[in-house]
Amino acid sequence: MSGHFNYIVVGRGMMGAAAARHLAETVEGVALIGPGEPADIKTHQGVFASHYDEARITRTIDGDADWALLANRSIARYADIAARSGVAFYAPVGCLMVGPERGGANPFVDDVLKAAGRLGVSTELLDDQSLKSRFPYFSFEPDCEGVFERDNAGYVNPRALVKAQAILAEKAGVTLIDDIVVSTREEGGRASVQTASGAVYTADRVLVAAGGFSITKDLLPQPVGLDVYARTVAFFEIDEGDLAQYADMPSLIYEPRDTTKHIYLLPPVRYPDGKFYLKIGGDPDDKRVGSDPEIREWFRSGGRESVRDHLSEIVDKLVPSVDLSRVSMAACVVSKTQSGYPAIGFTASPRIAVLTGGNGTAAKSSDEIGRLGATLLRDGKIADDTFSTDFTPAFL
C-alpha cells in the first residue's frame, strides 16, 4: 500500500490521537498510523502503549506553571470531547494530596497549597482527624495533612479518551491506518513513512508521537534525547458487594515521611474483565529500558514482582480493608525528557517532527499536548507565549 497525505501522525496513543484530531479539525489530508491494543500482551510481538488502562489521576494543581497550564487547558475540553464523541472518560471524584504536616522537613503539603494559591484553585485543608472522618478507608501515618481538590479533579480513563479522540478524528476526516511505523525519512522533498507491513506513505509533514518507542532506531532522522523507564502498577480486586465501603474515594497522591514509599492510588474502577480493581503505582527505584526490543520485552513481562510486593506492603497499611491475596500487576513505561517537559519540535528535517515525553504526568494533559503538536505541524512553530518553555526537543 502507498499514498500521500498532507500530514501524517505516527502513534495512536493519547498524544498522537489528540494531535490528529486537532489537526483534522483545522486542515485536510490527515492520516493517523498506529496499531490498536493487542489481544494478548504476553505473546504480542509488536509495539505497545501505556494507555492500556482504565484510570489515571487528573488534577489542576501543579507546582510547575507550564504543566498546570497544560492540565487546565485539557481539563477544560473534557466535556466537549465526551459530548461530541459520545464516549465518557472522565470521573470527577476529586484528588486528595497527603503528606507530613507543615513545619517539618518535607515541604510537600506546603508546596501543594502554594501551587493552588497561585492558580486560584479552591481546596480544602484537612488535619489528621478530618482525614480519618472524611476518608475512613484510608489509614495515613500520624501527623499528616491533606489538601483536597474537589472540582476539576479525579481520574480519566485513558483507553476511553483515546477512543474518543479517534472517533472525533475520523469524523473530521482523518484516515486511520492500523500498522506499525518502522522508519521516517525525508526523500524527494517529502517525508516518507515506512511500516512493518511494507507499506510506504508520504506526507508534506510528519509528527512522530510514539511515546517510549520514540527511541526506536530509524523511527526519527536523529535520536531524540529521551530516557525510558520501566514501571510496575499493582491491582487489588474489590468485590462488587464491598464497593459501598469505598464510596466517594478520590484519587490519591500520598507522600509519607519515607519518600521511597511515595505513591499514587486510584479508587476501585471496573476493568474490561468486568471486575473492580483498586490501582496503585510508585516504583521505589528506576529500571531503565534502552531500546525498542527491551521495551517490548518489558511489556510482555507484566512487571516486577519486587515492586508489586513493595506496593502491597504500602496498601496493607494505607487501605487495611483490602485483600492483599487478590493482587495482580502490569507493566508500563515512563518517558522522561532532559527538560522535564514534553518534547515538541522538528528534527534535523523540517518535514519530520517529534512529540514525546510525558514525564509521568501527561495523561490528564494529553489533549493540550496534542494540540501543541498539531499546531507545530500545521504552522511550523508553536506560537504561544503563555508557556515559559518552548518545548524544544534535545537530540543525541
Buried (B, 14 or more C-beta within 10 A) or exposed (E): EEEEBBBBBBBBBBBBBBBBBBBBBEBEBBBBBBBEBBEEBEEBEEBBBBBBBBBBBBBBBBEBBBBBBBBBBBBEBBEEBBEEBEBEBBBBBBBBBBBBBBEEEBBBBBBBBEBBEEBEBEBEBBEBEBBBEBBEBBBBBEEBBBBBBBEBBBBBBBBBBBBBBBBBBBEBEBBBBEBBBBBBBBEEEBBBBBBEEEBEBBBBBBBBBBBBBBBBEEBBBEBBBBBBBBBBBBBBBBEEEBBEEBEEBBBBBBBBBEEEBBBBBBBBBBBEEEBBBBBBBBBBEEBEBEEBEBBBEBBBBBBBEEBBEBBBEBBEEBBEEBEBEEBBBBBBBBBBBEBEBBBBBBBEBEBBBBBBBBBBBBBBBBBBBBBBBBBBBBEEEBEEEEBEBEBEBBBE
